[in-house]
């Protein structure tokens, strides 16, 4: 027994389900081409030791990572193209970099951070006072 298809299914030979799969694959492939990954290691420029807790931020996005105990970080779902990164940590100078993100190959950006001293203005404390009398306690206190 043979089954004959009519209409659009007969012309293309794949049926409605095949068309839906084709559409899903096309949309999925287009979405996958739009994002990439940036990863790397953050180290102290003087000692070359990894720095934990450094904030790496992709500017103009909400994408941020914090380096781990090995100084390693990874940021996923980064838009493809040129992006600007800002790296900061208390006690270190801020560092910026540019990365060209591709969909198929993770980009590796390593950072060497230099320690910096945060300079504050001098604090001047002045006081005026008059003679102050200590209060006498009503009971005796002794150390044993």
N, C-alpha and C positions, 0 to 999 in steps of 0.2 A: 504494500500500500504506500503510495507517495502522497506527501503533503505539499501543497502549493501555497506559496505566500503571495499575498496581494499588496498593493500599495507601496509605501516607502520601504517596508521590510523586504519586499521582493527585489527592489532595485539595488539595495545595499547588501542584503544577505546577512545582516547581523542582528536585526531586531532591536526593539526599544532598550532592552537591557544592555546590549553592547554599546549603544550610543551613550547611555548614562555612564558606563565605565570609562569610555573615551573622554567624556567631559570631566569626570572626576580626576583622571590622570593628568589631563591638561592643566586644570586648576591647581592640582598638587605640585606639579613640576614648576609652574610659574611662581608659586609661593616659595618653593625651595630655592629658586634662583635669586630671591630678594634679600637673603640674610646670610651672614657668615659668622666666624668666630675669631676673637682676638685672645691670645694667651701669652704668657711670659713669666719672667721672674723679676722681682724688685730686690736690689741689693744696696748696701751702704757703699758709697763710692770710696771711702777711705779704707775700710776693713774688708770689703768684698763679702761680707756676711749677709745672709738673707734678712729682710725686714718683714716682720709680721704686722698685720693691721693697717697696711697702707691702702688708701682709697684710690681706686682707678675708675675714672668716670668718662663716659663717652659724651662729649658736649652736645647740646641740643637734643638729648634723649633722656630717658629715665634709666638708662643702663649703667650700672655701677657694680664693681666687684671689690672685695677686700682680700688682700694677700694672706695666705695661710702661713703656718710656722716655717715653711721652706721658702717663703717669699713668692710662691707661685700664685697666679691668678688666672681666671678664664672668664671671658664675657661672651655669651652666646646670643644669637638673634640680633646681631649687629647689622644695620642696613648696609647693603653692598655699595661700594664707592669709597670716596675719601672721607674719613672721619677724623675729628680732632679728639685727642685724649688729654685729660688733666689728671696728674698724680699728686697726692698731697698726704702729708703726715706731720703731726705736731713734732717739732724739733728738727725738721728737714725743710730745705728750700723746695718750693713748688716746681714741678717739672711738667712740660707739655710736649706732645708729640703728635705726628700725623700718621695715619695708617691707611693703606689702600686695601679695603676688604673685598675679598672675592667669595663666591658661594661655594666653590669646590675645595679650597685649600685654606686651612687655618693660618692666620697671620701671627707671627711671633714678634712681639715687641718687648724687649727687656729694658729695665730702667735702673740707672745708677743714681742714687739720691745723695746729696751732700748735706751734712748736718749744718744747721744754722742756729745762731743764738737769737732769741727773741729779745730785742732791746726795749726796755721800758723806761719811762721817765722816772727821775728820782722822786721818792715819796718823802715829804717833809712833815714831821709830826711836831706840833707845838702844844704846849699845855700851860695852863695857868692854874695856880692852885694856892690854896691857903692852908694853914696848918690844919691837919686832920687828927682828931683824937681817936685812939683805938678804944673800942668798947671793951669793958671788963666783963668777963664771964662770971656768972654767979656760982659756978661750981669749979672744982679743980680738975684739970685733965692731966693725966700722967701716962707715960709710955712704959709698958711692962715688957 
